[in-house]
Amino acid sequence: MKKIKKVVFYECPVCGKSSSDRKAIESHYKTHTIRSKEVCYCSICGEGWYSNAWGAARAAEMARKCYQKHIDEGNIDEVATRAFFLSGGAFGYVKTFGKGEEE
């Protein structure tokens, strides 16, 4: 599992519509200038930091520190499971157990 997840969002500056699909936003309105925003997320809890605000290196560092914080606290599975369901599967994970297996 990757420690961080980087996503670039493209935003229409006129109406504010955003998507991670650049072509969808460009076709949304051809005459608008499209802005992009890169976000670094902690893969466990989904907390994110904007590269535009923090700088690319600092945003990635903050996401890695957040990831390490969960490891140090020993609550990775609990936080990841909660994040998985709250984000619709975009972040975190769910541990599955096969038939008859126990933790």
N, CA, C and O of each residue as an XYZ file, in Angstrom:
412
protein
N       0.847     -1.181      0.000
C       0.000      0.000      0.000
C       0.887      1.238      0.000
O       1.860      1.318      0.751
N       0.547      2.187     -0.838
C       1.304      3.435     -0.889
C       1.008      4.259      0.353
O      -0.105      4.234      0.878
N       2.011      4.985      0.814
C       1.835      5.822      2.002
C       0.973      7.036      1.713
O       0.145      7.431      2.534
N       1.172      7.632      0.531
C       0.401      8.827      0.195
C      -0.242      8.655     -1.170
O       0.176      7.817     -1.970
N      -1.253      9.451     -1.419
C      -1.964      9.434     -2.691
C      -2.017     10.872     -3.195
O      -2.562     11.749     -2.525
N      -1.447     11.114     -4.384
C      -1.468     12.453     -4.965
C      -2.543     12.498     -6.043
O      -2.605     11.628     -6.912
N      -3.382     13.515     -5.975
C      -4.445     13.699     -6.952
C      -4.403     15.143     -7.434
O      -4.283     16.068     -6.631
N      -4.502     15.331     -8.742
C      -4.562     16.670     -9.304
C      -6.013     16.939     -9.698
O      -6.606     16.193    -10.478
N      -6.572     18.009     -9.151
C      -7.922     18.422     -9.479
C      -7.855     19.602    -10.431
O      -7.047     20.512    -10.243
N      -8.695     19.590    -11.445
C      -8.793     20.689    -12.392
C     -10.101     21.410    -12.109
O     -11.150     20.785    -11.953
N     -10.023     22.731    -12.045
C     -11.173     23.527    -11.636
C     -11.482     24.608    -12.655
O     -10.583     25.290    -13.147
N     -12.754     24.757    -12.965
C     -13.213     25.847    -13.813
C     -13.273     27.094    -12.938
O     -13.998     27.102    -11.943
N     -12.530     28.152    -13.281
C     -12.492     29.339    -12.435
C     -13.783     30.163    -12.467
O     -13.991     31.026    -11.614
N     -14.638     29.900    -13.438
C     -15.870     30.671    -13.561
C     -16.957     30.107    -12.659
O     -17.573     30.841    -11.886
N     -17.193     28.800    -12.760
C     -18.298     28.216    -11.997
C     -17.840     27.382    -10.802
O     -18.656     27.054     -9.940
N     -16.542     27.027    -10.730
C     -16.025     26.263     -9.602
C     -16.138     24.760     -9.744
O     -15.724     24.032     -8.841
N     -16.690     24.264    -10.855
C     -16.789     22.820    -11.054
C     -15.384     22.233    -11.088
O     -14.492     22.802    -11.718
N     -15.176     21.096    -10.413
C     -13.849     20.491    -10.401
C     -13.941     18.994    -10.640
O     -14.963     18.360    -10.375
N     -12.844     18.450    -11.149
C     -12.757     17.025    -11.441
C     -11.294     16.659    -11.554
O     -10.448     17.520    -11.796
N     -10.992     15.381    -11.379
C      -9.621     14.917    -11.592
C      -9.401     14.567    -13.069
O      -8.290     14.214    -13.465
N     -10.456     14.666    -13.877
C     -10.390     14.392    -15.314
C     -10.263     15.719    -16.071
O     -11.238     16.453    -16.227
N      -9.060     16.008    -16.531
C      -8.801     17.291    -17.202
C      -9.668     17.478    -18.445
O     -10.196     18.565    -18.679
N      -9.813     16.421    -19.238
C     -10.599     16.527    -20.472
C     -12.060     16.864    -20.181
O     -12.684     17.623    -20.924
N     -12.600     16.308    -19.114
C     -13.990     16.596    -18.761
C     -14.170     18.069    -18.419
O     -15.161     18.683    -18.816
N     -13.229     18.633    -17.692
C     -13.323     20.043    -17.326
C     -13.081     20.934    -18.544
O     -13.758     21.948    -18.712
N     -12.114     20.560    -19.399
C     -11.857     21.356    -20.594
C     -13.072     21.373    -21.524
O     -13.398     22.404    -22.113
N     -13.730     20.232    -21.648
C     -14.918     20.202    -22.497
C     -16.104     20.875    -21.818
O     -17.061     21.272    -22.482
N     -16.041     21.003    -20.491
C     -17.094     21.684    -19.740
C     -17.292     23.100    -20.270
O     -18.416     23.554    -20.488
N     -16.204     23.760    -20.464
C     -16.302     25.109    -21.009
C     -14.984     25.461    -21.660
O     -14.005     25.754    -20.973
N     -14.953     25.435    -22.954
C     -13.708     25.584    -23.723
C     -13.020     26.936    -23.543
O     -11.797     27.008    -23.658
N     -13.753     27.994    -23.270
C     -13.121     29.316    -23.202
C     -12.577     29.664    -21.819
O     -11.876     30.665    -21.671
N     -12.883     28.865    -20.814
C     -12.374     29.149    -19.466
C     -10.932     28.668    -19.342
O     -10.561     27.657    -19.938
N     -10.132     29.378    -18.580
C      -8.787     28.926    -18.249
C      -8.921     27.963    -17.076
O      -9.537     28.296    -16.064
N      -8.356     26.794    -17.207
C      -8.498     25.763    -16.179
C      -7.353     25.871    -15.174
O      -6.187     25.970    -15.559
N      -7.690     25.853    -13.898
C      -6.697     25.852    -12.819
C      -6.525     24.416    -12.332
O      -7.465     23.621    -12.377
N      -5.341     24.095    -11.875
C      -5.126     22.757    -11.313
C      -4.663     22.885     -9.870
O      -3.960     23.827     -9.503
N      -5.071     21.918     -9.066
C      -4.678     21.869     -7.657
C      -4.260     20.445     -7.340
O      -5.041     19.510     -7.517
N      -3.021     20.276     -6.869
C      -2.539     18.958     -6.486
C      -2.711     18.802     -4.981
O      -2.397     19.709     -4.211
N      -3.208     17.650     -4.577
C      -3.431     17.368     -3.164
C      -2.709     16.076     -2.806
O      -2.815     15.088     -3.531
N      -1.978     16.073     -1.700
C      -1.327     14.867     -1.181
C      -2.148     14.362     -0.003
O      -2.374     15.087      0.967
N      -2.588     13.124     -0.096
C      -3.443     12.531      0.925
C      -2.709     11.438      1.693
O      -1.871     10.731      1.132
N      -3.025     11.304      2.965
C      -2.609     10.151      3.757
C      -3.461      8.979      3.278
O      -4.688      9.083      3.262
N      -2.847      7.880      2.893
C      -3.588      6.731      2.374
C      -4.424      6.031      3.428
O      -5.345      5.289      3.086
N      -4.127      6.247      4.695
C      -4.876      5.573      5.753
C      -6.140      6.332      6.108
O      -7.226      5.752      6.099
N      -6.024      7.625      6.424
C      -7.202      8.363      6.904
C      -7.813      9.292      5.860
O      -8.960      9.714      6.009
N      -7.072      9.614      4.813
C      -7.595     10.476      3.762
C      -7.406     11.961      4.000
O      -7.883     12.773      3.207
N      -6.720     12.341      5.075
C      -6.458     13.763      5.296
C      -5.526     14.259      4.194
O      -4.590     13.559      3.807
N      -5.786     15.479      3.682
C      -5.015     15.962      2.546
C      -4.433     17.344      2.738
O      -4.926     18.143      3.534
N      -3.360     17.613      1.984
C      -2.677     18.895      2.010
C      -2.492     19.362      0.574
O      -1.994     18.621     -0.273
N      -2.903     20.611      0.308
C      -2.770     21.189     -1.026
C      -1.327     21.587     -1.293
O      -0.713     22.297     -0.497
N      -0.788     21.123     -2.424
C       0.575     21.494     -2.819
C       0.676     22.979     -3.123
O       1.725     23.585     -2.904
N      -0.403     23.576     -3.626
C      -0.390     25.011     -3.929
C      -0.189     25.833     -2.660
O       0.449     26.885     -2.702
N      -0.718     25.372     -1.543
C      -0.619     26.110     -0.285
C       0.645     25.748      0.496
O       1.307     26.627      1.048
N       0.977     24.470      0.544
C       2.084     24.001      1.370
C       3.389     23.851      0.605
O       4.455     23.783      1.218
N       3.329     23.799     -0.715
C       4.488     23.439     -1.533
C       4.469     21.928     -1.710
O       4.051     21.205     -0.805
N       4.912     21.447     -2.856
C       4.817     20.023     -3.181
C       5.559     19.141     -2.176
O       5.020     18.133     -1.719
N       6.775     19.514     -1.836
C       7.584     18.704     -0.921
C       6.984     18.687      0.483
O       6.926     17.635      1.121
N       6.541     19.837      0.963
C       5.981     19.937      2.319
C       4.644     19.198      2.406
O       4.370     18.546      3.414
N       3.817     19.286      1.378
C       2.529     18.585      1.376
C       2.744     17.073      1.432
O       2.058     16.372      2.176
N       3.698     16.574      0.643
C       4.016     15.146      0.658
C       4.580     14.730      2.014
O       4.261     13.655      2.522
N       5.415     15.584      2.595
C       5.988     15.299      3.916
C       4.890     15.221      4.987
O       4.915     14.333      5.840
N       3.935     16.146      4.938
C       2.829     16.150      5.904
C       1.997     14.873      5.776
O       1.586     14.294      6.782
N       1.752     14.438      4.548
C       0.980     13.206      4.329
C       1.747     11.991      4.855
O       1.156     11.100      5.464
N       3.065     11.955      4.620
C       3.874     10.846      5.140
C       3.899     10.834      6.665
O       3.839      9.771      7.281
N       3.987     12.020      7.274
C       3.984     12.111      8.741
C       2.650     11.628      9.305
O       2.617     10.952     10.333
N       1.568     11.969      8.644
C       0.250     11.522      9.085
C       0.172      9.993      9.012
O      -0.322      9.347      9.937
N       0.657      9.427      7.918
C       0.698      7.969      7.740
C       1.500      7.324      8.873
O       1.059      6.347      9.479
N       2.688      7.885      9.152
C       3.548      7.347     10.205
C       2.903      7.491     11.579
O       3.087      6.637     12.446
N       2.146      8.574     11.781
C       1.457      8.792     13.062
C       0.498      7.640     13.356
O       0.408      7.179     14.494
N      -0.212      7.179     12.335
C      -1.147      6.067     12.528
C      -0.402      4.782     12.874
O      -0.871      3.990     13.692
N       0.758      4.574     12.254
C       1.572      3.400     12.564
C       2.048      3.474     14.011
O       1.958      2.493     14.749
N       2.557      4.643     14.417
C       3.067      4.821     15.780
C       1.971      4.652     16.833
O       2.216      4.113     17.913
N       0.760      5.117     16.510
C      -0.357      5.001     17.451
C      -0.960      3.603     17.457
O      -1.704      3.252     18.373
N      -0.648      2.804     16.445
C      -1.143      1.432     16.386
C      -2.622      1.320     16.042
O      -3.257      0.318     16.370
N      -3.174      2.327     15.389
C      -4.603      2.292     15.073
C      -4.875      2.283     13.567
O      -5.905      2.783     13.116
N      -3.957      1.717     12.802
C      -4.070      1.745     11.344
C      -5.363      1.103     10.863
O      -6.114      1.717     10.106
N      -5.629     -0.124     11.293
C      -6.806     -0.848     10.790
C      -8.105     -0.137     11.134
O      -9.003     -0.045     10.298
N      -8.210      0.361     12.347
C      -9.423      1.055     12.782
C      -9.667      2.319     11.962
O     -10.772      2.546     11.468
N      -8.630      3.134     11.824
C      -8.749      4.394     11.081
C      -8.977      4.121      9.594
O      -9.806      4.777      8.963
N      -8.249      3.159      9.037
C      -8.379      2.840      7.607
C      -9.764      2.306      7.275
O     -10.323      2.643      6.231
N     -10.320      1.483      8.143
C     -11.659      0.943      7.907
C     -12.695      2.062      7.944
O     -13.573      2.126      7.084
N     -12.596      2.933      8.927
C     -13.528      4.064      9.019
C     -13.404      4.960      7.785
O     -14.412      5.365      7.206
N     -12.163      5.271      7.384
C     -11.937      6.125      6.213
C     -12.466      5.469      4.941
O     -13.004      6.148      4.067
N     -12.313      4.148      4.837
C     -12.781      3.423      3.659
C     -14.286      3.601      3.470
O     -14.748      3.906      2.371
N     -15.039      3.410      4.540
C     -16.493      3.513      4.429
C     -16.971      4.961      4.314
O     -17.926      5.232      3.586
N     -16.328      5.889      5.013
C     -16.734      7.289      4.929
C     -16.399      7.924      3.579
O     -17.084      8.848      3.139
N     -15.343      7.429      2.919
C     -14.940      7.994      1.630
C     -15.481      7.211      0.443
O     -15.168      7.530     -0.704
N     -16.273      6.213      0.702
C     -16.791      5.398     -0.396
C     -15.708      4.569     -1.071
O     -15.816      4.246     -2.253
N     -14.668      4.227     -0.325
C     -13.594      3.389     -0.844
C     -12.423      4.149     -1.444
O     -11.485      3.524     -1.939
N     -12.445      5.478     -1.417
C     -11.355      6.266     -1.990
C     -10.090      6.207     -1.129
O      -8.981      6.301     -1.655
N     -10.247      6.053      0.172
C      -9.118      6.012      1.097
C      -9.279      4.836      2.042
O     -10.355      4.249      2.158
N      -8.187      4.506      2.713
C      -8.216      3.432      3.693
C      -8.347      2.076      3.044
O      -8.120      1.920      1.844
N      -8.713      1.100      3.844
C      -8.896     -0.270      3.367
C      -9.736     -1.020      4.384
O      -9.993     -0.532      5.485
N     -10.154     -2.199      4.000
C     -10.892     -3.073      4.905
C     -10.194     -4.414      4.895
O      -9.972     -4.996      3.834
N      -9.849     -4.905      6.061
C      -9.257     -6.240      6.155
C     -10.380     -7.253      6.011
O     -11.412     -7.169      6.678
N     -10.154     -8.204      5.130
C     -11.148     -9.271      4.972
C     -10.576    -10.569      5.512
O      -9.373    -10.821      5.441
N     -11.443    -11.361      6.036
C     -11.037    -12.653      6.579
C     -11.759    -13.720      5.804
O     -12.958    -13.617      5.547
N     -11.023    -14.745      5.432
C     -11.621    -15.859      4.694
C     -12.486    -16.700      5.615
O     -12.575    -16.442      6.815
N     -13.106    -17.683      5.052
C     -14.006    -18.575      5.772
C     -13.249    -19.257      6.922
O     -12.254    -19.950      6.711
N     -13.745    -19.039      8.131
C     -13.164    -19.675      9.298
C     -11.913    -19.016      9.847
O     -11.364    -19.480     10.846
N     -11.455    -17.956      9.226
C     -10.263    -17.276      9.722
C     -10.644    -16.246     10.780
O     -11.693    -15.607     10.699
N      -9.786    -16.103     11.753
C     -10.005    -15.105     12.792
C      -8.746    -14.269     12.921
O      -7.658    -14.678     12.517
N      -8.918    -13.108     13.487
C      -7.780    -12.213     13.690
C      -6.878    -12.716     14.770
O      -5.867    -12.083     15.074
